[in-house]
Amino acid sequence: MNIVFVLPPYDYSKSVGNTRKKAQIGLLPPLGVGYLAAYVEQHGHTASLVDAVAEQLDVVEAAEEVARLHPDAIGISSFTTLTPNDAYALARELRHRLPDTPLIMGGPHVTSFAKTILDECPEVDVLIPGDGEVPLNDVLTRLEAKRPIDDVPGILFRGPSGDIVATPKAALVKDLDVFPPPARHIYKRHLYLPLPSLSARRPVTSMITSRGCPWARCRFCYQGGEYASPYRRRSPEDVLAEIGQLVRDYGIRNIVFWDDNFCFVPKWIDSFCELLERSGYDIVWSVLSRVNTITPEMLRRMAKAGCYSVQYGIESGHEGILSLVNKGHTLEQCRQAVKWAQDAGMDTRAFFVLGFPTETPEMSEHTIRFACELNVDYAVFFSYHVQPGTSLADLALCEGRCGDFHGQHLPSYVPNTYPDAEELGRKVKEAYRRYYFRPAYMRRALKRLLRKPSLIRNHLLGFYYWLGLMGK
């Protein structure tokens, strides 16, 4: 069968400030649909992708592009639980244009709300929560053979009489090496650009070495909720084989690893770095990490093997808020982690969140001051958004009020401790202004530019998008 995957439209400028018509800054190829495409192609099907976010298509344009590819089945990836109506609107338009084509939906929103989606969006035929490779392939194989799908584990579908049928859970695939790497031929590579802070070299692409989070206890995070994916990791050898393919086939020189926590299990890190050095591949790479799973030795080992940037989810500079959200680290561990990475010669990025439930403006002030104290190379400030299915969601609804989602920086939730969304939005904007206009930050940035003049273009591009963000 010919399956066309489609990512629903979303105005990405809400998250980065500006867009380009030719490419979306900060967007990298969607790995989830790449893995699905690779697996079904391995089993005899064909796959293609319409990325409405990257191509800046609206609902009608996206549906037109899908129809042009003459699909036998359509896979809608509902990536975020914050904007499900975008996926629903796309499903309605696709059903209008292609009334007889099966619509299959997966992604985090389906994983969290599979029990209600078929009622909310009757146009969808099949839901696949969780890991989708095996169930999707089984569904396509049966549809192609005109056989019933009621014996496929791990799906929900609408039965002949209109009733909703949920089959038994699919077996968890523990060995991720059995899955082929993402089918990168489905991506229009010119549409994707990394953030300036992750552009040490080009071409750039993304990879992932694991699924799930080894901590999985943060109360605000999807991975810490009841629908979290169990943690599993590929072997270092399998990861290196994919890197080799990227270098040989696509000339990749920079890899952004999107694991929730790459820096986990020192033995795995040592094996990976040793294999990478022995390979001779001329690449650099960046990772995300928790601050309490790294050591100075680990960071030095990674830097020696080409890791140039580490990104930490610090979230708050107030110990009480860190305890509330069960982040599992201390402010002192944050200080150590940043210093160790800087001592290893790495760039440092940190993520902060303002407006958690019960957080007062004074507590937010602690976070801004702590960010300034750390003086990382790139700081990102988000508003807190309620993630349904997380343990913090119920408290948030009792301690504040929700509105529409308008991007990661603009508030969709306002705790009762803030007068209104405008005040919280001003706090986020103030955090950016105070952080990047400090003399200490400017001195650090200037030293980096003098040491690496190649970064000047990245800084100018970053400033352009920052200005757009401030304008919004």
N, C-alpha and C positions, 0 to 999 in steps of 0.2 A: 504493500500500500504506500501511497504517497501522502505523508503527513506534513502539514505546514504548521510550524510553531509560530505563535504571535505573542509579543509582549504588548500589553495595552498602553494607550497613549498616556503620557504624563509630562507636564511642563517642567522640565528639569532646571530651567532657569530659576525656579523658586528655591532651589537648593544651592546653586552656585553663583547666582547674581546675573550672569550674562550667558548667552549662547552664541554659537557660530553656526551658520547655515551648513557649512561643510562637515563639521564634526562637533560632538558634544564633549566639552572639557569635563574631566572627572568620570566619564563613562568608560568602562572596559567591557570586553565581550561577556555576555551573560553565560556563565559556566554551566548553570543548571540545565538549560535547554541543550547546550552542547553535549553534555553527558547523555541526555536522553536520545539525542539524534544519533550519537555514535553507537549506542547500544542497539537501537532498532535497525540501523543500517547494517550492523554486524549480523543481524538475523534476517536480512533480505529485503527490508523496507527501504524507502527513500525519504529524505527529510530536507526541509529548507526552513528559513527563518524570516519573519517580518518583525523587525524591532522598531515599533512605533515610537519609542522613546528616542532612540538614536537617530532615526530618520525624521523626527519631528512631524509625525503624521497625526491628524485627528482621527476620530473614530471612523468616519466615512472613508477617509483615505486609506486607513489601515485595512478595512474590510475589502475595499477595492483591490488592494495589493494582494491580499490573501486569495481572493477569487481569481485573480489573474494567473495564479500558480496552479489552478485546477486540483485542489486537494481532494483526496479520498477521505481524509480525517483532518481535524484541526485541533491543535493542542494550545490552549490558552494558559499562559503562565501568570497567575495572580500573585505577584511577588510580595506585595505589602498588604498587611491587614489594615492599613490606614486609609487606603483609597480603593476599596472593593468596587465602588460604583463604576469606576473606569472599566474594569473587566466585565462587569455586567452589561454596560452600555455596548461594549464591543460584541459581546455574545448576542445581544438583540440584533445588532446590525448584521452580523454574520448569518444568523438564522434567517433574517429577511432575504438576504442575497443567495444563500446556499441552504435552502430548507431541508434537503435530504442528506446533508453532510454531517456526520457525527461530530459533536462538540465535546471535547475532553478537557477538563480543567484540573490543574495542579498548582503547586507552589505553597508558600507559607500560609496564605489566607485559607486555602483548602485544608491544609493540615490542621489549622486551628478551628475551622467552622464547617467542616464537612457535613455535619448533621443538619445545618440550616440552609446551605447554599442552594440546594435543589428546589427548595420552596421559594427562596428569594429571587432566584434566577431560573425560571422554568425552561429557558432556552437550552441550558446545558444538559447533556445526556449522561456523562460519566464524570465522576470525581476520583482523583487518585491522590490521597494524602500521603505524606512521608516520601521515602525513596521511591521514585517512579519508574526506574528503568525496567524492572522485570514485569510489574503489572501492566505498564503501557504496552510493552512488546506482546504480552499475552492477549491483551484486548485487540490490538491491531491484527494479530494472527487469526483470531476468531472472527473478527469482522470481515477479513479478507475471504475466509472460508465460509462465510455466511452461517456461522455457528453461534449459539448463545454465549453470552459472556458471564453467565451467572456462576460459573465455577472458577472464575479468576479471583484469587485471593487479593485482598487489600484494596478493593474499590467500592464505590457507591454508585448506583445507577437507578434510572427510572424504569420500572418494570412495565410489561405490556399493558397492565391495567392502570398505569400511572402511579402506582405505589412505589415508594423509595426502598430499595434493597441494598443492604450492606453485607458484603461477604466477609468471611473470617479474615483476620489480619494476615498480611503476607509475612513470610519468614524474614527476619532481619539478615541482610547480607553483611557478615562480619569482616570478610576479606575483601577490601576495596580494590585490591589488585585485579580482581576478575573483571572490573569495568574498564573498557577501553578509554583512552583520553578523549576529551571533548572533540567533536567533529568540527574543527575550526574552518572548514571550507564553507560552512553555512553563514559565517560572519562576513559582513562588508567591512573589512578592516579599516578602511579610511574614515569610517564614522566614529571611531573610538580614539580618545585621547586621555592620557592620565592627567591627574592634577599636576600643576607645575612642581609641587613639592616631591612628586614621585617620577620626575623626568630627568634623572641623572644621565640617562642615555636613551636613545631611541633606535629601532622600534621597541615598543613596550607591549607586553601582554600580561594577563593574569593567570594564576594557577591556584590550585588548592590541594593540600596534601592530606586533609582530614575532613571528617564530617562530625558535627556536633561540637560541644565545648567541654573540655575536661573539668571545668569548674561548675558551670551550669547551675549556679545558685543565685545569681543576681536577680533581685525581685522585679526589676524593671524590664528585663530582657526576654525576648522570645525563647532563647536557649535555656533560660531559667524557669520557664513555664511548664505547664502540664503536657505540652505538645512537643517538647524538645527532642531533638534527634540524639540517640545514644552516641557517645564519642567512639570513633574508630579512625585509624590512620593507615595510610598506604605505606608500603615498605620504601626505604630510601632508594633501593634499586629501581622500583617502578617510577618514582618521582624523577629520578635522573634520566630514565628512558624517555619520558615526556619532554624533559628539557632538551635532550639531544634532538628530538623531532622538531622542536620549536627553532632551535639554532640552525639546523640543516635546511628545513623546508621554508622557514619564514624569516630567517636572518635576525631573530630576536636577540637583543643585547641587554634587556632589562626585564625582570620578572617581578610582578607584584603578587606576593602570596597573600591570599585572603582568608587563611585559616583564622578562626576566632582566637586561637592562641598557638602560634607557631613554636614558641620557645617552651617546649614541654618535653620532658624526658631527655636528659643530657646525652644518654647513649645514642638515641636516635639522631640528635643534632650532630654528634661527633661522626657518626657513620655517614650521614648525608654530606657534611662538609668535606670529609676525606674523599668520598666518591666524586664530588664536584671538582675538587682540586686535581684529582688524578685524570679527570676527563679532558682537561685543558680547554673547556668551553669558556670563551671570553664574555662573561655576562656579569652583571651586577643585579642585586635583588634587595627587596624590602619585605618587612614582616610586621604583623601585629602581635603584641604580647601582653600578658599580664605583668605587673611590676613585681610580683612575688614568686615568679617561677624562673627568673633569670638569675645568673651569677656573673660576676666580672669575667670569669674564665670562659663561660659560654659566649658572651658577647664578643670577646676578643677572638675566639675561634671562628665565629660567624663572620666577623669583619675581615679576617684573613682570607676567608673563602669568597668574599665579594659582597657581603651584606653591607649596604650603605645607609640604611634607614630602619628605625624601629618606631612603631606607633603604639602608644599606651592609652588604654581607656582609663583615665584617672577619675573622671566623672564629677567629683566634688572636692572642695578644699575644706569641708566642714566634717569633722569626725562623726558628729551625730547623724548627718545625712548618709555618710558611708555606711554606718551601722544600720540605718533604716533600710537601705537598699541591698544590704548584705553583700557589699562589694568584695569583702574578704581581704582587703589590704589596708595599710595605714598610710598616713601622710609621710612618715619617715621612710617607708618602703618606696614611696613615689620619688622622694628626693634621691635616695640611693640609686634607683633604677635609671633615672635621668642622668645622674653623674656618671654611672658606670658606662652607659652608652656613649656619652660624650667623650669619656676617657678612651674608649675604644675607637674613636674617630668617626662615629656614626652620626647622621642627622637624627634629630628627635622630633617626633610629633606627639601631641597630646590632645585628647578629646575631653571636653567638659560639658556638663549639662546644668542648665539653670531652670528653676521652677519645679523641682520635685514636690510631691505632696508634703505639706506642712513646712516647706522651706520658706523662710521669711526673706525679705530683701537684704537684711543684715547677713543671713547665712549665704546668700548669693554673693555678697561682698567678700566673704571669706574665700569663696572659690576664685573670684577674680584676682584677689591679692595673692593667693597661692599660685595661680597660673603665672603671674608676673614674677614671683619668687623663683619658680622653676626655670623660666627663661628658655623654653625649648625653641627650636627653630621654627616650628609651625604649631600654632594653637588653634583649635576649632571649638567654637561654643555653639551648642544646640539648645533649643527648648526641649523640655521633657514632653513626650507624647505618650499617651496611654496605649499600651500594647495589650489588647484583650487576650485572656488566657494566662497572664502573668499574675503573680501573687500581689503585686503592687497595684493592680488595676482596681480592685475593690476599694482599697484605702483611698486611692486617687478620687474615685467617684464620690466618696463620703466627704473628702476634704477639699473639693474643688469642683469645677465645672468644665465640660468639654465643648469645643466648637469644631468647625470644619478644619481639615488639614490643608495647610497652604505652603508646605515645605518644611525642611528640618529646622530652620532657624526661627520661623514665625510661630508663635504659640498656637497650639490647638487645644491646650489644656492650661487652665489658670488655677493655681492653688488659692484657697480662701485667704491666704496670708498676703496676696497681692490684690490691689483694688480692681484691676482689669487687665485684659490682654495687652493693651497698649503700653502699660507700665512695664510688664514683663518683656515685651518686645524691645522697649527702650533699654532695658537692662542688658539684653543680649548685644545690642548695638554698642552700648557703652563698653561692654567687655572687650569687643574687638578694637574699638578706638583706643582704649587705655592700654591694651596689650601691645599693639603694633606701633604706637607713637611714643613709646618709652625710649629714653636715651640708651638704656642698657640693651634693649632689643636692637636698636639701630646700630650700636657698636658691634654687637655680635654678628648681625647680618652683613655689615661692611667687611668685617674680618673674613667671613666666609667667601664673599665675592672677590676679595683680593686674593684669597687662596685658590679659588676656583672661578675664574672669570666666565667660564661656560655657563654658570648659573644666572648670569645677568638677565638673559632672555626669560628664564623661568620666573625670576622675581618680577619682571615687568608684566608678564602675562598674569601672574598671580595678583598683582596690584590692580590690573584691569578688572578681573572678576570680583575682587574685594570691593572695588568701588561700586560695581553693579549691585552687589549684595547689600551694601550700606544704603543704596538708593531705594531698595525695596523695604 
